[in-house]
Amino acid sequence: MMQETSFGSPNPAATAIVWLANAAAVTALGVAGAYWTWTWFAPRAAPRTQVPVAVVARLDSAYTLFGSVRATRGAATPAALAIRLLGVIAASGAEPGYALLQLGTKPAVAVREGGTVEPGMRVVEVKADHVVLDRDGMREKLALPARGKATATETKHAD
Protein backbone atom coordinates (compact mmCIF):
# COMPACT_ATOMS: atom_id res chain seq x y z
CA MET A 1 0.00 0.00 0.00
CA MET A 2 0.94 3.61 -0.52
CA GLN A 3 1.78 5.88 2.28
CA GLU A 4 -0.49 8.81 2.74
CA THR A 5 0.95 12.34 2.72
CA SER A 6 -0.89 14.99 4.61
CA PHE A 7 -0.82 18.58 3.35
CA GLY A 8 -3.34 19.82 5.84
CA SER A 9 -1.22 21.01 8.79
CA PRO A 10 2.46 21.85 8.15
CA ASN A 11 5.14 21.47 10.77
CA PRO A 12 5.49 24.85 12.62
CA ALA A 13 9.27 24.48 13.05
CA ALA A 14 9.80 23.87 9.32
CA THR A 15 7.60 26.86 8.49
CA ALA A 16 9.63 29.13 10.80
CA ILE A 17 12.94 27.96 9.29
CA VAL A 18 11.73 28.55 5.73
CA TRP A 19 10.37 31.99 6.66
CA LEU A 20 13.68 33.00 8.35
CA ALA A 21 15.72 31.75 5.36
CA ASN A 22 13.54 33.80 2.97
CA ALA A 23 13.84 36.91 5.19
CA ALA A 24 17.63 36.56 5.35
CA ALA A 25 17.88 36.15 1.56
CA VAL A 26 15.70 39.21 0.90
CA THR A 27 17.72 41.28 3.43
CA ALA A 28 21.03 40.23 1.85
CA LEU A 29 19.70 41.07 -1.61
CA GLY A 30 18.55 44.50 -0.36
CA VAL A 31 21.92 45.27 1.23
CA ALA A 32 23.81 44.25 -1.93
CA GLY A 33 21.45 46.30 -4.09
CA ALA A 34 21.85 49.38 -1.87
CA TYR A 35 25.65 49.04 -1.86
CA TRP A 36 25.94 48.82 -5.65
CA THR A 37 23.39 51.58 -6.20
CA TRP A 38 25.37 53.89 -3.90
CA THR A 39 28.66 52.88 -5.56
CA TRP A 40 27.41 53.57 -9.08
CA PHE A 41 25.21 56.63 -8.57
CA ALA A 42 26.62 58.47 -5.53
CA PRO A 43 27.96 61.98 -6.18
CA ARG A 44 31.73 62.21 -6.40
CA ALA A 45 33.60 64.12 -3.72
CA ALA A 46 34.77 67.56 -4.81
CA PRO A 47 38.57 67.81 -5.01
CA ARG A 48 40.22 69.85 -2.27
CA THR A 49 41.65 73.17 -3.36
CA GLN A 50 44.83 74.59 -1.93
CA VAL A 51 45.89 78.19 -1.56
CA PRO A 52 48.62 78.93 -4.12
CA VAL A 53 52.09 79.34 -2.62
CA ALA A 54 52.41 82.82 -4.14
CA VAL A 55 49.37 84.03 -2.15
CA VAL A 56 50.75 82.59 1.09
CA ALA A 57 54.13 84.21 0.44
CA ARG A 58 52.48 87.60 -0.14
CA LEU A 59 50.53 87.27 3.11
CA ASP A 60 53.71 86.40 5.00
CA SER A 61 55.38 89.49 3.48
CA ALA A 62 52.52 91.62 4.81
CA TYR A 63 53.06 90.25 8.31
CA THR A 64 56.73 91.28 8.23
CA LEU A 65 55.76 94.91 7.53
CA PHE A 66 54.67 95.27 11.15
CA GLY A 67 57.60 93.45 12.72
CA SER A 68 56.06 90.03 13.23
CA VAL A 69 56.04 86.76 11.38
CA ARG A 70 52.92 84.66 11.08
CA ALA A 71 53.34 81.16 12.49
CA THR A 72 52.22 78.80 9.75
CA ARG A 73 50.67 75.49 10.65
CA GLY A 74 53.05 72.65 9.89
CA ALA A 75 55.84 74.90 8.66
CA ALA A 76 59.21 73.30 9.07
CA THR A 77 62.06 75.34 10.45
CA PRO A 78 65.65 74.54 9.63
CA ALA A 79 66.19 73.10 13.12
CA ALA A 80 62.98 71.01 12.95
CA LEU A 81 64.20 68.72 10.20
CA ALA A 82 67.85 68.02 9.56
CA ILE A 83 68.41 68.03 5.81
CA ARG A 84 71.76 67.05 4.39
CA LEU A 85 72.76 67.70 0.81
CA LEU A 86 74.81 64.67 -0.17
CA GLY A 87 75.37 65.48 -3.83
CA VAL A 88 74.09 67.20 -6.97
CA ILE A 89 73.81 66.53 -10.66
CA ALA A 90 73.69 70.03 -12.13
CA ALA A 91 71.34 70.89 -15.01
CA SER A 92 72.71 70.37 -18.50
CA GLY A 93 71.00 72.19 -21.36
CA ALA A 94 67.31 71.27 -21.34
CA GLU A 95 67.80 68.51 -18.75
CA PRO A 96 66.89 69.39 -15.14
CA GLY A 97 69.29 68.99 -12.26
CA TYR A 98 68.96 66.48 -9.43
CA ALA A 99 69.77 66.75 -5.74
CA LEU A 100 70.63 63.85 -3.46
CA LEU A 101 69.12 64.70 -0.06
CA GLN A 102 68.84 62.96 3.28
CA LEU A 103 66.00 64.02 5.62
CA GLY A 104 66.86 63.25 9.22
CA THR A 105 67.43 59.52 9.59
CA LYS A 106 65.47 58.56 6.46
CA PRO A 107 67.24 56.99 3.48
CA ALA A 108 68.71 59.38 0.90
CA VAL A 109 66.46 60.39 -2.00
CA ALA A 110 67.22 61.86 -5.43
CA VAL A 111 64.86 64.73 -6.27
CA ARG A 112 64.51 66.42 -9.66
CA GLU A 113 64.67 70.21 -9.87
CA GLY A 114 61.07 71.41 -9.32
CA GLY A 115 60.16 68.12 -7.61
CA THR A 116 58.66 67.63 -4.16
CA VAL A 117 60.90 66.35 -1.37
CA GLU A 118 58.00 65.94 1.08
CA PRO A 119 54.69 67.78 1.56
CA GLY A 120 55.39 71.51 1.79
CA MET A 121 58.98 71.22 0.58
CA ARG A 122 60.29 71.25 -2.99
CA VAL A 123 63.58 71.70 -4.81
CA VAL A 124 63.60 75.07 -6.60
CA GLU A 125 67.12 75.18 -8.07
CA VAL A 126 70.01 72.78 -8.42
CA LYS A 127 73.44 74.37 -8.99
CA ALA A 128 76.88 72.82 -9.08
CA ASP A 129 77.69 73.84 -5.47
CA HIS A 130 74.28 74.31 -3.79
CA VAL A 131 70.54 73.60 -3.86
CA VAL A 132 67.68 76.01 -3.14
CA LEU A 133 64.67 74.54 -1.31
CA ASP A 134 61.22 76.08 -0.84
CA ARG A 135 59.66 75.18 2.54
CA ASP A 136 56.13 76.58 2.70
CA GLY A 137 57.18 79.85 1.04
CA MET A 138 60.56 80.15 2.76
CA ARG A 139 63.64 79.76 0.59
CA GLU A 140 66.56 77.83 2.03
CA LYS A 141 69.97 77.43 0.43
CA LEU A 142 71.82 74.18 1.14
CA ALA A 143 75.48 74.34 0.20
CA LEU A 144 77.27 71.22 -0.93
CA PRO A 145 79.65 70.48 1.95
CA ALA A 146 83.35 70.39 1.35
CA ARG A 147 84.83 67.02 2.12
CA GLY A 148 84.90 66.46 5.87
CA LYS A 149 82.77 69.54 6.72
CA ALA A 150 79.13 69.85 7.86
CA THR A 151 76.32 71.15 5.65
CA ALA A 152 75.81 74.92 5.80
CA THR A 153 72.27 76.25 5.66
CA GLU A 154 71.05 79.75 4.98
CA THR A 155 67.42 80.79 5.24
CA LYS A 156 65.90 83.76 3.45
CA HIS A 157 62.31 84.81 2.82
CA ALA A 158 60.73 84.17 -0.60
CA ASP A 159 59.78 87.32 -2.53
N, C-alpha and C positions, 0 to 999 in steps of 0.2 A: 503494500500500500504506500501511497504518497503521503509525505508529511505535509501538514497544513501550515501555511504561513499566515500570520495574523498581521494585518495592516491597521488595525483599529486603534490600538493605543501604543504609541512609540515609547521607547525607553527614555525617561527624563534625563539621565546622565549623558546618553549619546546625543540628545538634542542640544544640551548645553555645550558640549564639546564642539559640535558642528557650528553652533551659533558663535562661539568665541573664536573659532578658526576663521570664519567669514569676517567677523569684525576686525580681527588682526590683519587679514589680507587687505581689506578696504582701507584701513588706517595706513598701512605701509604704502599702498598705491597712492593715497592722498599726499603723504609726506614726500614721496619721490616726485610726484607731479608738481607740488609746490616748489621743491628745490630747483627742478629744471626750468620751471616757468620763471622763477626769480633769477636764475643764472642767465637765461637767454634774453629776458626783457627788462631787467633792472636798469635804471639809469647809471651811466658811468660816472665815476667820481671825477670832479673837475681837477685838473692839474694844479699843484701849488705854484704860486708865483713868488718870485724872490725880488727884493729890492736890488736894482743894479748897483754894482760896486761904486760907480762914479757918483751916484746920489749919496751913498753912505760917506764917501770921502769928502764930498762938499759939506755935508752936515758936520762932520768931524772938524773941518776947517773953520766952520762958524763957531764951534765951541771954543777953539783956541783963541779967537778974537778977544774973549773976555777972561783969558788967563786960566781956563780950566779945560780939561780933556774929558770927554764923555767916556764912561766905562762901558765898553761894548760887551754884550753877553757872549761868552765863549771865545773871546779874543785871546789869542796866545801871545804872551810876552816872551822876549828872548830868553828869560830865565826859566819860563814855564816848560819849555820843550827844548832839550839840547839837540841841536842840529849840527851835524858835521858834514862838511863838504869834502868828500874823499877824492873826487876827480871830475874832470870836465872833458867833453869832446866838443870843441868850439864849432860854431856854424861855419859851413863851407858853401859859398855860393847860395843856391836856393835851398840847400838842406839845413834844417834846424839843428841847433846844438843840443847836447844832452848833459845832464848833471848827475853825478853819482852821489846820493845823499844817504845819510844814516840818521834816523830820528830816534833819539834816546837809545834804548837797547834793542830796537827792532832791527831786522836784517836790512842791509843796504838796498836801495832801489835806484834804478836809472829812470830819470824823468826828462821828457822832451821839453824843449823851450815852449812855453805857453801851456804846458800840461799841469795837472793838479797833483800835488804831493799828497795832500790829505784835505778833508773838507775845510774850506776857508784859507787854504794856502796853495799858491801856485808859483811856478817858475816863470819869471817875466823875461829875464835875459840870461844868456850863457855866454861869457867871455872867456878868453884864454886863461885869465888869472883870477876870476871871481864869478859869482852867480848873484843875481838880484831876485829876491823872493818877494811876493806880495802876501802879507798875512792880514786878512780882513781890512784892506785899505792902507796898511802900513808897509812901506818898502824897507827891506832889510838886505844889506849887502853881505854876502859870505865870501871871504877871501880864501883862495886856495892856499892851504898852509904850506910853508916851506918845510922841507924835510926835517922832522924832529921837533917842530913847533906846533902849538895849539892853534885852532881855528879862531880867526879874529872876526867879530861881528860888529856891524855898524848899523844903527837903526835911524831912519829918517822918515818923515811924514810924506805920504803920496800927495801930489798936487793935482 
